[in-house]
Amino acid sequence: MVYATATPGKTRIGWIGTGVMGRWMCQHVMQKGYTATVYNRSREKAQPLVELGATFADTPKAVAERSDVVFAIVGFPQDVREVFLGSNGVLAGSRPGMIVVDMTTSEPTLAQEIYQAARVKGVGALDAPVSGGDVGAREARLSIMVGGDREVFEAVKPIFECMGKTIVLQGPAGAGQHTKMVNQILIATTMIGVCEAMLYAYKAGLDPTRVLESVGGGAASSWSLLNYGPRIIQRNFEPGFFVEHFIKDMGIALAEARRMNLPLPGLALAEQLYVALKAQGYGRKGTHALMLALERIANYCPPGATTPPPSPQ
């Protein structure tokens, strides 16, 4: 099968999932000259894209019928399955020569299942989860980790370049998702370190802003520290990435690790702390809200700080 290289003004894109990250990702592609058909379960979340010229469709199937390349970034594996493989899903409205791209962080085995189902219909499929959070999505500098066939990857790469800075084909179907699991394992234990360090700084009576000036440029620095440290100081725990979605990701990674007979005790600890955070009502806050769970364990809140109310569950 020959897949046409994506071209502005010619290639029609479909976009499913217009939340915290998807809205910006799609917007960047549209601003580069691609026409878009969009779908989101909550139609109002797609309105900013409609106002920019996107067409709203009532189902993922209808999106596929009007598109050459369809992207999706939704919440959970069951959502991915319904969006691509359901009776009103993308593949139900596909045709030979199309390409479908799942940018959700999901299960490697599901990525392989979608790839095989698409192949039967003459459709190219990629799994392409991303890292960079809401900031990376808004600034079009995401890291995109891709699994699938090289010819399909090369056809879609011009669109990936509209929303990301680091774009790497990792291997066959499922390899993108496995790479994202590596990313999430790194973030999980790093976030424990960030929040514990901030808690220590407060308890020691230090000025946390000055502390960040010193440690943010040294060996202890990390993306999480530099991006989430200031938010923690500001007591801004709104999501760049939802706690409940991170718990889902860690669950996938732990399940894959068990399948490989691989112990990951640091990840297991992080998952339990985040499950506790969700139980406290913060499942719809950002991953840096782990600070709140650690404060509760320590029975300590920084002087003058206010604890945000639990998010709706």
N, C-alpha and C positions, 0 to 999 in steps of 0.2 A: 504494500500500500504506500502511495506517495502522499505526503502531507504538505500542504502549501505553507510557506513561511509567512508568519503573521506580518501584515502590512497595514499601517494607518490609512484610514479612508477606504479600505477594501475589506479587511477581516472584521467580521461582526463578533463581538464578545457577548457572552452571557455571564451574569454574576449572581450567585446565590449566597446570601448571608451578608447583610450590610450593617453589622454591629460595630463595636469599638474599633476593630481593625479593618474589616471588610469594606466599610464605607470609604475609607481613605484610599485603600488599595485600588478599588474600582475607579475612584475619582481621578487618581493619577493616570490610569490607563486611558480614561476618557479624554483627559486634557492633552494627551499625546495624539489625539485624532481618531480613536477607535469609537465606533458607535456601540451602545450597550443596551441589552435587555436585562432587567434585574428582577429578582424575587426575594422576598423576606417574609417570614411568617407574620411579623408585625409590620404592616405596610407603612406606617408612619416613619419607621427607621430608614426606609428607602427613599423618603420624600426629598432629602437633599440631592440625591442623584437624579431623581426625576426632574427636579428644578434645573439641573444642569443639562437636561436633554435625554436622559435615559428613558426607555419605555418599560413600564411595569407589566409583568406577566403574572398570571394567577397560579401557576404551578411550575415546578422545575421542568416538567415535560414541555410546557409551552416555551420556556426559556430556550431549551435545546432546539426546538423547531425553528427558532428565529436566529440561531447563532452558528458560528463556525468553530469557536472555541468556548467551552463553558468552564468557569471557575466556581468553586464552592469553598466557603470557609464558615463552618457551622460549629455546633457545640460539642456533641458527643458522638461516639461511633454509631449509635442507633440512628442519629440524625443523618449521618453520612450514608448509612445503608438505605434509608428511606429516600434521600435526595437522589442517589444514583441508581439504585436497584428497585425502588418501589414502583407500583403500577402507574403512578404519575411522576416518575422520576426521570432523570436526564436521559438514561439509556433508552427509555421507552419512546423518547422523542428524537432519538439520534438517527444518523444516516452514515453510510460509509464515507471515510475521509475526514470526519469530524475529530476533534480532540477534546477530552474531558480532563480537568485538573482538580484534584482535591487538595486544598491548602489547609484543611483542618489538621490538627494534631490528632491522629487516630491510630488504629491498630495495624501493624504491618501485614497481618494476615488478611485484613479487610481490603487493604490496598491491592494485594495480590488477587483477591477475588474480583474486585472491580476491574482490574487489568484484564483478567481472563474473560469476563463477561463482555467487556468492550471489544476485545479482540475478535470474538465470535461475530460481532456485528460490523467488523471492519473499522472500528473506532480506536483511535490512539488514546492511551490513558497514562497519566502521570500522578504520582503522589508527591506533593511539594509543600510540606509544612514550612513554617517561617519562624524566625526568632527576631526580636527587636521591640516587641510590645507596641503600645499605642504610639509612642514617640517615633519608633522606627517606621510605623505605618504612615503617620502623618508626614514624615520627612522623606519618604520614599528611599529609605536606606536599610531595608530588611535584609536578613540573611535567608536565602531560600535554598532548601535542601531537597534535592529532586531524585526520585526513583522512577525508572522506566526506560524505554528505548531511546537511543541517542537521536535517531532521526525525528522522533516526536519532540524531544527536548529542544533540538535546534530550531524546529518550526515555531515553538512557543517562546523561545528565549527573548525575542524582541519585546514581548509583552512583560516577561519577568523583569526586564531591564527598566521598565517604567516604574516599578515599585520596589526594587531591591538593588543593593550594591554588591553583595556577595552571592553569587549564583553558581552552584556546583552540582553536576550530575554525579550522584554517589554510587549508582549501580542500578540493577534491575528493579522491577516493581517491589515496593516495600522498603527499599534501601533509604529512601527519603525519610520515612517514618522511623526507621531504626536510628538514623542520625539525629533526628529530633529527640529521641529518647536519651541519647548521649548528652544533648544540650540540656534537657530537663534534669537529668541526674546532677550535672554540674551546678545548675541554678539552685536546686533544692538544698544542697548542703552549704552552698555559698550564702544563701539567704539566712540560714541559721547563724552563720558567722557574722553577717552584717548586723542582724538584730541583736545578737548577744553583745557585740562590741559596742553598739549604740547604747544599750542598756547599761553596760559597765561604765561608759563615759558619763552618763547622767548620774549614776549612783556615786561615782567618784567626785562629783561636783565640778566636772569640766564643762567648758563651753563646747557643745557638740559641733558648732559651725567651725570653730578653730581646729578642733580635732580633725574634721574632714580635710581642712587645708593641709594638715601635716601628713595624714596617712593616705589621702587620695592620690598622691603623686608618687607613692613608693611601692614597695613590693606587695603590700597588702591591698593595693587598689584592685577594683573590679568594676565591670559595667554596673552590676547591681548596687555597689556602694555609691558610685558616682551619680547614678540616676535615681535610686530610691532613698539614699541617705538624706538628701535635702527634703524629700517628701515626708519622711519620718519626722524630721525636725519640725516641719510645718504642721504636723498632725493631719496630713492629707493622705488618707488611705483609700481614696477613690481608685477604681481599677484601671491599670494599664493591661492587666490580665487577671481574670477572676480566680479567686481562691478555689472555687468549686471545679473550675476547669483544670487547674493545676493538680488537684487531687485526682482527677480523672487521668491525667498524664502520668502521674507517679504510679497509679494503679496499673496502667498498661506496661510501664517499664518493669515493675515488680513481677507482673505475670510473665513477661518475656524472660526475665532473669531466672524465674523458677523453671521455665521450660528449658533453659540452657544450663540448669543446675549451677547457677551463679549466685553466691551470696552477696548482697548489697546492704550491709547493716546501716550505713549512713543514710541511704535513701529510705529505708524502712523507718528510721527514727524521724526523718523529715515528714514522711507521710502521716505518722501518728500525731505530730505537732499540728499539722495542717487540718487533720480531721478534728482535733480539739478546737482549733480556731473556728471551723465551720459550725461545730456544736455550740459555740458561744454566740452564734448568729451572724458571723462575718463572711459567709460563703460568697457574697456578691461584692466584697471589697477586693482590693488589690493584693497581690502576693506578699507585699511588704507589710501588710497588716499582721503578719506573723509576730511583729513587735507586740501587739495587743495580747496575744496568748502568753508570751514570755513575761510580760508585765503582770499578768494575772497569776502565773506560777510563782513569781517573785513577790507578789503582794506589794507591788511598787508602781507608782506612776510618776513620771518626771514632774518637777515643780511647775505649777501653772498650766500643766497640760490638761486637756479635756479628752475624754474617751468618746469617740463617735458612737452614736446609737447603733445597735445591730441592724444589719440590712435585712429587708424582707426575705423570708425563706420560702 
